[in-house]
Amino acid sequence: MRLSFVFALALLATQAATGAANAFEATGNAVADGFLRIMESGGFTDVTIDAAATDDITTTLTGLSARSVAYGDRLTITQIAIEDGLIDARYALRAEAILYSGIAMEGDGGARSSAAAITVTAPRLALREGSGSWLGTVLGTFGTMTLTNLEARPADGPGISVANVVVERAADANPAAGRVAFEGAELGAAFFRGPAADVLIDLGYESLNVSGVLAGRWDGDTGDLSLTEVSLAADDLGALALAAEASGLTQERFAELGAGLGSVQTMLPLLQSVKVGALTVAFRDGGLTERIVGRTAALSGSTPDAVRARAVAGLARGLSMVRSPALTTSATEALRSFLAAPGTLSVAMAPPAALSVSQLIGGALMTPDKLPQLLNLSIAALP
């Protein structure tokens, strides 16, 4: 399952790039005109609204329409309600909250992205100098963001719909600290394409209802990374969850690793300064295990019990290379228990001190029998 699609949904998969902007028709409302000026600065032209009104607290713009200079896509927003807004000395818009209703971005080729509503709290929308994503233009920086009823439909191929997305930034305003959660993502098996789609259909999954969470903190200067919750769940299938601690992943190191991706000779030296601390990976079954066992038994002409026994025996053979009888026993017993009554299967490591990647690789290659003790590794099956 592609984790990257979560973030593509949060951005509605549409960007507006650089270009010159035509002057909008001023409304005489300082907040409304400031917002329209910011829209044009973000790479939009033909920026118009049907009306602007204000009361003691809220400035309301209705019928906004704008065209992306770079791609020609048309953005429309039925209503924009800006609560307690003001334009600061740098022409940025600040507000208590902004509610966008009826948002749609349509391309000439037939692609369309839309949302029923987007609400942001404590937003600051700055002049964009003709660049950035269109959502970056209309959202700026914020405390929380809630998106409802999202849809992303390409010109051809399967699309995505998501019931709800919530983004929360940490109170200290660290842009890499906070929580992103989504739920009600409806994905047809065809969305995955190729062998993955074939496997899902073969197991009886014509569609998936998916939810997920990404929460943690990353300091790009020090390289400290804490993933407190990473989870991906699908109805009638199960949920995968991860938590981890690491250090040495500075912004510069991330960029270097990205550039060297795919080259072991390049990446190994870069990983020498990266250290891994506690790590937990857990799978909570929601029906997938029995489907796999049953389908494997049917294809092999054997029984479900025989399939379970072969899986346990295969794990034992694989772990024999580690030469750790204690680990082999605990792992096979955990798998046997899980397959007999699927609940949660977890693997955790809690080393007394963070380990460098070189220590992990060296341990795996030179002294694999000492690796379980070095990692303080545990494997367990829970109801």
C-alpha positions in Angstrom: 0.0 0.0 0.0 1.4 3.3 -1.0 1.9 5.5 2.0 2.6 8.5 -0.3 -1.0 8.6 -1.4 -2.0 9.8 2.1 0.0 13.0 1.6 -1.1 13.4 -2.0 -4.7 13.3 -0.7 -4.0 15.9 1.9 -2.7 18.2 -0.9 -5.5 17.1 -3.3 -2.8 16.1 -5.7 -2.7 19.5 -7.5 0.0 22.2 -7.7 0.2 25.7 -9.2 3.6 26.9 -10.2 5.2 30.2 -11.3 3.9 32.8 -13.6 2.7 36.4 -14.0 -0.6 37.5 -12.4 -3.2 39.9 -13.7 -4.6 42.5 -11.3 -7.9 41.5 -9.6 -10.8 43.9 -9.3 -10.6 45.5 -5.8 -13.6 45.1 -3.6 -12.8 47.9 -1.1 -12.8 45.3 1.7 -9.2 45.2 3.1 -9.3 41.5 4.2 -11.0 40.3 0.9 -8.6 42.3 -1.2 -5.6 41.0 0.8 -6.8 37.5 0.2 -7.2 38.0 -3.5 -3.7 39.6 -3.7 -2.3 36.5 -2.0 -4.1 34.3 -4.5 -2.5 36.1 -7.4 0.9 35.9 -5.8 0.5 32.1 -5.7 0.5 31.7 -9.4 -3.2 32.4 -10.3 -4.7 34.7 -12.8 -8.3 35.7 -13.7 -9.0 35.9 -9.9 -12.6 36.9 -9.4 -15.3 36.7 -6.8 -19.1 37.2 -6.9 -19.3 39.2 -3.7 -17.6 40.2 -0.5 -19.3 41.1 2.8 -18.2 41.6 6.4 -19.8 41.8 9.8 -18.3 42.4 13.2 -16.2 39.2 13.0 -16.4 37.4 9.7 -15.4 38.4 6.2 -17.2 36.3 3.6 -16.2 35.9 0.0 -18.6 34.0 -2.3 -18.1 32.5 -5.8 -14.3 32.6 -6.1 -12.8 31.6 -9.4 -9.1 31.6 -10.5 -7.0 30.0 -13.1 -3.5 28.4 -12.6 -1.0 30.3 -14.8 1.3 27.2 -15.1 -1.3 24.5 -16.0 -4.5 26.3 -16.9 -6.5 24.4 -14.2 -9.6 26.2 -12.9 -10.0 26.6 -9.1 -13.4 27.4 -7.7 -14.5 27.9 -4.1 -18.2 28.4 -3.3 -17.6 30.3 -0.1 -14.7 31.5 2.1 -15.4 32.7 5.6 -12.5 34.5 7.3 -13.0 34.9 11.1 -11.4 37.9 12.8 -9.0 38.5 9.8 -6.5 41.2 9.4 -3.7 42.1 6.9 -0.4 42.7 8.6 2.5 45.0 7.7 3.9 42.3 5.3 0.6 42.0 3.5 0.1 38.5 5.1 -3.5 37.5 6.1 -3.9 36.4 9.7 -7.1 35.1 11.2 -8.6 33.1 14.0 -9.9 30.6 11.4 -10.8 30.2 7.7 -13.6 28.0 6.4 -13.5 27.0 2.7 -16.7 25.4 1.3 -17.2 23.7 -2.0 -13.6 23.6 -3.3 -12.8 22.2 -6.7 -9.8 22.2 -9.1 -10.5 21.0 -12.6 -8.0 20.4 -15.4 -8.6 20.8 -19.1 -7.9 17.0 -19.5 -10.7 16.0 -17.3 -8.8 15.5 -14.0 -10.7 16.9 -11.0 -9.9 17.3 -7.2 -12.5 18.5 -4.8 -13.4 18.8 -1.1 -16.7 19.6 0.6 -14.9 21.8 3.2 -11.5 22.7 4.5 -11.2 24.4 7.9 -7.9 25.9 9.2 -7.3 27.4 12.6 -4.8 30.2 13.4 -3.8 30.5 9.7 -1.2 32.9 8.3 -1.4 33.3 4.5 1.7 35.1 3.1 2.5 36.5 -0.4 3.9 33.6 -2.4 6.0 35.2 -5.1 4.3 33.2 -7.9 5.3 29.7 -6.6 4.1 26.8 -4.5 1.1 24.5 -4.4 -2.3 26.1 -4.6 -3.3 24.6 -1.2 -0.1 26.2 0.2 -1.4 29.5 -1.1 -4.9 29.2 0.4 -3.9 27.5 3.6 -0.5 29.0 4.5 0.7 28.0 7.9 -1.9 26.9 10.5 -2.5 25.2 13.8 -5.0 22.6 12.7 -6.6 21.7 9.4 -9.6 19.5 8.8 -10.6 18.4 5.3 -13.9 16.6 4.6 -15.2 14.5 1.7 -12.1 14.7 -0.5 -12.1 13.3 -4.0 -9.2 13.1 -6.5 -10.1 11.8 -10.0 -7.4 11.6 -12.7 -8.3 12.0 -16.3 -8.1 8.2 -16.6 -7.7 5.4 -14.2 -9.2 4.9 -10.7 -9.6 7.8 -8.3 -9.6 8.2 -4.5 -12.1 9.4 -2.0 -11.5 10.2 1.6 -14.1 11.0 4.3 -11.9 13.0 6.6 -8.3 14.3 7.0 -7.1 16.1 10.1 -3.6 17.7 10.4 -2.5 19.0 13.8 0.8 21.0 14.3 2.6 20.8 17.6 2.1 23.8 19.9 5.8 24.8 19.6 5.2 25.5 15.9 7.9 23.0 14.8 6.8 22.3 11.2 7.9 18.7 11.5 6.1 17.9 14.7 2.4 17.0 14.9 -0.1 14.5 13.7 -1.8 13.6 10.4 -4.8 11.3 10.4 -7.2 10.2 7.7 -10.2 7.9 7.7 -12.7 6.5 5.2 -10.4 6.3 2.2 -12.2 4.2 -0.4 -9.9 2.3 -2.7 -10.9 -0.2 -5.3 -8.6 -3.1 -5.9 -7.8 -1.7 -9.3 -6.2 1.3 -7.7 -3.2 -0.8 -6.8 -2.8 -2.3 -10.3 -0.7 -5.2 -11.4 0.1 -8.2 -9.2 -1.1 -6.4 -6.0 -4.5 -5.9 -7.4 -4.7 -9.5 -8.5 -3.7 -10.7 -5.0 -6.3 -8.6 -3.3 -9.1 -9.7 -5.7 -8.0 -13.3 -5.3 -8.3 -12.9 -1.5 -11.8 -11.5 -1.9 -11.0 -7.8 -1.5 -12.8 -5.9 -4.3 -12.3 -2.7 -2.4 -10.7 -1.4 0.8 -11.8 1.1 3.4 -8.5 2.5 4.8 -7.5 4.8 7.7 -4.1 5.9 8.9 -2.1 8.0 11.3 1.3 9.6 11.2 2.4 11.3 14.5 5.8 12.3 15.7 8.6 14.8 15.8 11.7 15.4 13.7 14.4 18.1 14.3 16.1 18.7 11.0 19.0 20.4 12.8 19.9 17.8 15.3 18.6 14.8 13.3 16.5 13.4 16.2 13.4 11.5 15.0 10.6 10.2 17.1 7.7 8.4 15.4 5.2 7.9 18.2 2.5 6.4 16.0 2.5 5.2 12.4 -0.4 3.1 11.5 -2.3 1.9 8.4 -5.6 -0.1 8.8 -8.1 -1.5 6.4 -11.6 -2.9 7.3 -11.7 -6.8 7.2 -8.0 -6.9 6.6 -6.0 -5.7 9.6 -3.8 -2.9 10.9 0.0 -2.4 10.8 1.5 -0.1 13.4 5.0 1.2 14.0 6.8 3.3 16.6 10.5 4.2 16.4 13.3 6.4 17.7 16.4 7.4 15.7 19.1 10.0 15.6 21.5 11.4 13.0 18.9 12.0 10.4 19.5 15.7 9.8 17.9 17.6 6.9 21.2 17.5 5.1 21.6 13.7 5.6 18.0 13.1 4.4 18.8 15.0 1.2 22.0 13.0 0.7 20.2 9.7 1.3 17.5 10.7 -1.2 20.1 11.5 -3.8 21.9 8.2 -3.2 18.8 6.0 -3.1 19.4 2.7 -4.9 23.2 2.8 -4.5 24.5 0.7 -1.6 28.0 2.1 -2.0 26.7 5.6 -1.6 24.2 5.0 1.2 26.3 2.8 3.5 28.8 5.6 4.4 25.9 8.1 4.8 24.2 5.7 7.3 27.2 5.5 9.6 26.1 8.4 11.6 22.5 7.3 11.8 21.5 5.5 15.1 18.4 3.5 15.8 16.8 3.2 19.2 13.6 1.5 20.2 11.5 0.0 17.5 8.1 -1.8 17.6 6.2 -3.2 14.6 2.9 -4.9 15.2 0.2 -6.4 12.9 -3.4 -6.7 14.3 -5.3 -9.2 12.2 -8.7 -8.2 10.9 -9.4 -11.2 8.7 -6.4 -11.3 6.3 -4.7 -14.2 8.0 -7.5 -16.7 7.7 -8.1 -15.6 4.1 -4.4 -16.3 3.2 -4.4 -19.6 5.0 -7.6 -20.7 3.4 -6.6 -19.6 -0.1 -3.1 -21.2 0.2 -4.7 -24.5 1.3 -7.1 -24.5 -1.6 -4.3 -23.8 -4.1 -2.0 -26.4 -2.7 -4.6 -29.0 -2.1 -3.8 -29.3 1.6 -5.5 -28.4 4.8 -5.4 -25.1 6.7 -3.6 -26.9 9.6 -0.9 -28.1 7.2 -0.4 -24.6 5.8 0.0 -23.3 9.3 2.6 -26.0 10.2 4.6 -25.3 7.0 4.6 -21.5 7.8 6.1 -22.2 11.3 8.6 -24.7 9.9 9.7 -22.2 7.3 10.3 -19.5 9.9 12.4 -21.9 12.0 14.5 -22.7 8.9 15.0 -19.0 8.2 16.0 -18.2 11.8 18.5 -21.1 12.0 21.0 -18.9 10.3 21.0 -16.6 13.3 22.0 -19.5 15.5 20.0 -18.4 18.5 17.8 -21.3 19.8 16.0 -19.0 22.2 15.0 -16.6 19.5 13.9 -19.4 17.2 11.8 -20.9 19.9 10.1 -17.6 20.9 9.5 -16.6 17.3 8.0 -20.0 16.2 5.8 -20.2 19.3 4.5 -16.7 18.7 3.7 -17.5 15.0 2.1 -20.8 15.9 -0.1 -19.1 18.5 -1.0 -16.2 16.1 -1.9 -18.6 13.3 -4.1 -20.7 15.6 -6.0 -17.7 16.9 -5.1 -14.5 14.9 -4.8 -11.5 17.2 -1.8 -9.2 17.2 1.8 -10.3 16.3 4.5 -7.9 17.4 8.2 -7.6 17.0 10.1 -5.2 19.3 13.7 -4.2 19.9 14.8 -2.1 22.9 18.6 -1.9 22.9 20.1 -0.4 26.1 21.7 2.2 23.9 21.0 3.4 20.4 22.9 1.4 17.7 24.5 2.7 14.6 23.6 1.2 11.3 27.1 -0.1 11.0 26.7 -2.0 14.2 23.5 -3.6 13.0 25.1 -4.6 9.6 28.2 -5.8 11.3 26.3 -7.8 13.8 24.1 -9.4 11.2 27.1 -10.4 9.1 29.7 -11.3 11.7 28.0 -12.4 14.8 24.3 -13.1 14.0 23.9 -15.2 17.2 24.6 -12.1 19.3 22.2 -9.9 17.4 19.0 -10.8 19.4 20.8 -9.9 22.7 22.3 -6.8 21.2 18.9 -5.6 20.1 17.1 -6.9 23.1 14.7 -8.4 20.6 11.3 -9.8 21.5 8.5 -11.4 19.5 5.0 -12.0 20.9 1.5 -13.0 19.9 -1.3 -11.3 21.8 -5.1 -12.1 21.7 
